[in-house]
């Protein structure tokens, strides 16, 4: 059974006709923002479906990933504002929720694309056009997180019935996910902040 829900579609504030480097950087950052905004909503919907399908540990994984995407989204929005831009507005779009097995296949493909195409291209653009250091750091964190998400979702798909991870921890700065409490310092970005527990 497939269920349709509503998520977000991006309406860029910038003119698509603009070719100036700063505007192109802001446009690409806004496109990335849209992706994170939509992913967070999609993962919450997939988490609820995983619970209904009887895969509660996978539901926790989806919720942890959704929390990570919100951290990416907030970071990108802050970077856009710091560069003098305006984060894009959003309108709802229909999305299909399938069985958890199919949802996992979908997000593995999406996360892999972001890790191998979208974020590397955005990082290259920021470097070439001398985008802000904060924006570059945020996108580098996001790239590392998307690689991690793809691997975690693949593990969940491979195990499915046997997947039993009980809790997850998400760094509030870089969004790195850990399977056990990392303590007072993130192992990725070294932020001295307690991780957000998802259980």
N, C-alpha and C positions, 0 to 999 in steps of 0.2 A: 504493500500500500504506500502510495506517495502522497505527501501532504505539502501544500503550498503555503509558505509564510512570506512575510514582507521584510525586506532588508533595504539597504541604502543604495541609491544611485547618486553619483557625483555630478554636481553642477558647478563647473569652475567659475570663479569670480573673474579670472583673467581672460582677456580676449584670446581666442585660439589663433587669431591672425597675427599675433605679435611674434616676432622672430628675435627680439633682443635677448642676449644671453641671460640677464637677470630674470626676465619674464619666463623664459624657457625653463630655468632652474625651478622657479616657483611653481610653474605648471606641473613639472614632473614630481615635485614634492607633494603637490595637491593630489596628483594621481595616486601616489603611494598612500597618502592619507585616506583616500577613498577605499583602497584595497584593505587597509587595516580596519576601517570602520565597518565595512561589509563582512570581513572575516569574523570579527568579534560577535556580530549578531548571528551569523551563520553557525558558528561554533556553539553558541548558547542553544540554538534550535537543535543542533545535532546532539548536544548533551542530553536534552530532554528526550529525544528519540532513543538514545542509547539506554537511558533509564527504562523506558517503556519496553525496549527489546530485551531487557534482562542483563544488560552489560553495564552495570553501575560503575565499575572501575574505569571503563572507557568514557562514561559520562563525566567522571572527574577529570580525565585527561582533556576532554573537550573544554571543560570549564576553565582549567588552568591555561590552556592555549588561548581561550577568549580573553582571560585576564592579561596575558602577555600582549595580545593584539591591542588592547586598550592602552597599555603603556606605550607601545609604538605610536599609536594614534595621537596620544597626548604630547609625546615628544615631537612628532612631526608638526603638529599644530603650533607648538611653541616656537619651533625653528622657523616656520613660515612667518609668524608674527614678528620674530626678531629680525628677519630679513626685509621687513616692511610690507609683507604680503598679507593677504586675508585668507584664512582657511576656507575651503569650499563649502557651499551649502549642499544639503542632501535631500533627495526625495525617495520615497519607497519604491522598491521593485520586487516583483514576485520571485521567490526562490523555491526550488523543490527539495523536500526532505524525504529521503528514501530509507531503506533498511540500513542499519549501522554499518554493515559490511560495505555497501555501496558508498555510503557517506565517507568512510575511511579512504576508499580508493580515490574519491573525488578530492579530498583535502591533501592526500599525498601528492597527487599531480599538481595541485595548486601551490603547495609549499615548495615543491621541487622547482617549479617554474620561477617562483619568486627568488629562490636561492641561487639559481643558475642563470637567470636572465634579468629579471626586473631590478633587483637590488644591485647586482654588479654594474648594470648600465647606469643606474642612478648615481652610484658612487663615482664612476668614471666621469659623468657629467659634472658632478660637484667639484671634482678635482680639476677638470679642464676649464670650467667657467669660474673657478675660485669661489665656490659657494662657501657659506659660513662653516667654521670649524665645528660648531655645535650640530649643524645639519649633517655634516659628514660623520661625526661620531654616532649620532642617532641611527643613521642608515647602516653603519657598520655593525652596530648592536643588533639591528633588525635582521641583517643578513645572517649573522651567527645564529640568531633565534630561529629563523625559518629553516635552516639546515637541521637544527635540533628537533624542531617540530616534525619535519618530514620523517626523521629517524624514529621518533617516538610513535608517530601514527603508524609507521610501517611495522613496528614491533607489535602494536596493538592488533593490527590486521593479521599478522602472522600467527599470533596466539589466540586472538578472539575469545573463544570459550574459556581459555586458560589464563587470560590476562587478569592479574590480581593486584596491580599496583594500588596501594591503599591511600596514598596522599602525594601531593606535589607541593613544591615551594617555588615561588616566582619572585625574582629580584625586582623591586619596585623601580630601579633605575634602568637596567639594561634588558630586563624581561627574561633573563636566562632562567630555565626551569631546572630544578633539582629534584631528585627522587627521595632525598632525605634532607633534614634541616641543615643548611650550610652554616648555621651559627650567625655570628654578628657581621660577617664579611662575605660578600659575593665572591665566588671563585673565578668569575669571568671578568667583571669590571672593577672588583675590589671595593665596591661601595660598602661603607660601614653602616648598613641599614638592615634591620631584620627582614627576612623574606616573608612574602605573603603566602600563608598556608591555604591550600585548597584541598579539602577532604570531604 
